[in-house]
């Protein structure tokens, strides 16, 4: 390629190398296909298309309309959803749009506690969601590390939130959406499921389907779904105003219309049509049989890694995993999450430090690390390779605690990852 900006492209090449030589264990990351990358890097980035297909505020949108319509149709098929919006720039934007559609500032919401595995946009005081709305939280039980459903119900009955949010950033178990729906019905609340993390597993039927029970679903497209960075909103079969939704002026309107207006013009301007094209490509990939095999292997790898770590004396919150991720409580290993993240980084293994439920350390230090298998599974690692990764994780922590060099370990990690190229599909 001619005329590249050398400063930027040298850095992109360095980052590409980092992604190739290391073990990527951040639960929310993945490697997209060449086709997704090509669409995301295409000339579609040049086009403004405020509005929706066939209802745009700009000329020249005929082809863009076809692309966005493809993305919509494919996402509908993938999740068996009746309503979808593919325009949110991110999961946070998708959630912001849903709140704008359903809530007034000052209304009450009930979400999963960030320090137990929830997400910033589910009511954290440092996020707009905790500043615009009155928040209360549910969490996990200290004994089991799994959601305390009865306590959640009691909080809901006491606080009577207008919206209940299920979904998490660091929770390795499946969700009882039916229980949440019953509680929402008891108090007349709207039920939102943010499935950003497990979306790919849900699409392939490997976890419970929230579209049967939750009024509205939001997701990102770049985690287990393995698409470009972005967000979506969906509704299941009940979508055309079955819950007596009214807009904020009290007029009865279709929820789909209210949600579309909340995305554009409510909270976003021009959609990122290059990203919407890349979403369309990823949704098609996720409809293929090989994506089911991929998701199965992601689960097997996560489960295998959890069992290996348990055998080595690590504490896993909730004792294991149903999905693609696990949360390790490092307190028994006498290392903080921050130090463990650093130690693994020295060995070219990337994770993020993470609070564990009932953590006594700050979010900058933490007592845990979160690990996920979507990215390494994309590269082709299976159970026998996970045995090696487990050894590398354990060795990193040993080397850090004993102040030893990481040179030989990081070389072993790089050699291992050479066998698993990216962009092979
Ligand atoms: N920060 C993302 C994650 O890693 O889970 C969610 O926003």
Boltz pocket constraint, residues with backbone or C-beta under 6 A from the ligand:
constraints:
  - pocket:
      binder: B
      contacts: [[A, 27], [A, 28], [A, 91], [A, 119], [A, 168], [A, 169], [A, 170]]
      max_distance: 6.0
